[in-house]
Amino acid sequence: MAMAANEIETLIKEALPDADVKINDLRGDGDHYAAFVTSASFKGKNRVQQHQMVYNALRGRMGNELHALALQTAIPEGV
């Protein structure tokens, strides 16, 4: 079962309300996405911790409804 891009965005924003989330469906199949997430919540966290925060926001859907997610995270400038 595929997952819609807006579902991914919603889940991330529920967990990280200040997040700016951009989702790109890489193959048009609803299974392979790229996500770029910017959030002040990432400040002080290393890249692995930032990615874990996003994966936790997906509530276990990674590897199930969501097959692949190429993830990039960033802290907003000036934070």
Secondary structure as the mmCIF struct_conf table of DSSP 4:
data_model
#
loop_
_struct_conf.conf_type_id
_struct_conf.id
_struct_conf.beg_label_comp_id
_struct_conf.beg_label_asym_id
_struct_conf.beg_label_seq_id
_struct_conf.end_label_comp_id
_struct_conf.end_label_asym_id
_struct_conf.end_label_seq_id
HELX_RH_AL_P HELX_RH_AL_P1 ALA A 5 ALA A 15
BEND BEND1 LEU A 16 LEU A 16
TURN_TY1_P TURN_TY1_P1 PRO A 17 ASP A 18
STRN STRN1 ASP A 20 ASP A 25
BEND BEND2 LEU A 26 ASP A 31
STRN STRN2 HIS A 32 THR A 38
HELX_RH_3T_P HELX_RH_3T_P1 ALA A 40 PHE A 42
TURN_TY1_P TURN_TY1_P2 LYS A 43 GLY A 44
HELX_RH_AL_P HELX_RH_AL_P2 ARG A 47 ALA A 57
TURN_TY1_P TURN_TY1_P3 LEU A 58 GLY A 60
STRN STRN3 MET A 62 MET A 62
TURN_TY1_P TURN_TY1_P4 GLY A 63 GLU A 65
STRN STRN4 LEU A 66 LEU A 66
STRN STRN5 ALA A 68 ALA A 74
HELX_LH_PP_P HELX_LH_PP_P1 ILE A 75 PRO A 76
TURN_TY1_P TURN_TY1_P5 GLU A 77 GLY A 78
#
